[in-house]
Amino acid sequence: MTSVNPVLPKVATASAAFGELSADQQAEIWSRARIRRLLRGETLVLQNTPADAVFVVVSGRFEVRRDELPVPLAEIGVGQPIGEIAFFAGGLRTATVVAVRDSVVLELDRASFEDVARRVPAIYDQLLAAMARRLAETTARVTSSGRVAAARTVAIVTAGHGGVPPAFHDLRNPRFQYCVVCHVKVHGSNVSPELLR
């Protein structure tokens, strides 16, 4: 068995990312990992920078943020990977990840990861499963939170010879109460002024 930093066995058993691997396989992975400590507010990865490492949270909590969004996309906790999407895609970081409290992560740079992957090929399956779980959780959260915006634009394309029947787009219906401009264009200027208010 590979000799391991005393912190790592505790981490390996807590890691959701590698929980299905044997103790020897986990020890092999963690023997190549570097321990990083971050203070609350420190940035671990920065959006649009090269993805040269993948991380696993040992302790603490992180927020995932995108520059153009005012609220965090997600939180990442103990045992979860960070930075795996861009690391495996070979692109730039898709988001910024910031410690929301003092935290510890294990870091595998690309060379270390490739060496570990030759010795423990199951690492790919484990990280893929962790990514799939996170995607499922994110999808469920977005779907149930109502944060997906309702449609704000409706296109009416005329077909046939008679145009759009007025009953199709009735301004008395509350759904169309703010739709004065398109109503005039569709139904013409003969619409009652009371309906256009």
Buried (B, 14 or more C-beta within 10 A) or exposed (E): EEEBEEBBBEBBEBBBBBBEBEEEBBBBBBBBBEBBEBEEEEBBBBBEEBBBBBBBBBBBBBBBBEEEEEEBBBEBEBBBBBBBBBBBEEEEBBBBBBBBEBBBBBBBBBEBBEEBBEEBEBBEEBBEBBBEEBEEEEEEEEEEEEEEEEEEEEEEEEEEEEEBEBEEBEBEEEEBEEBBEBBEEBBEEEBEEEBEE
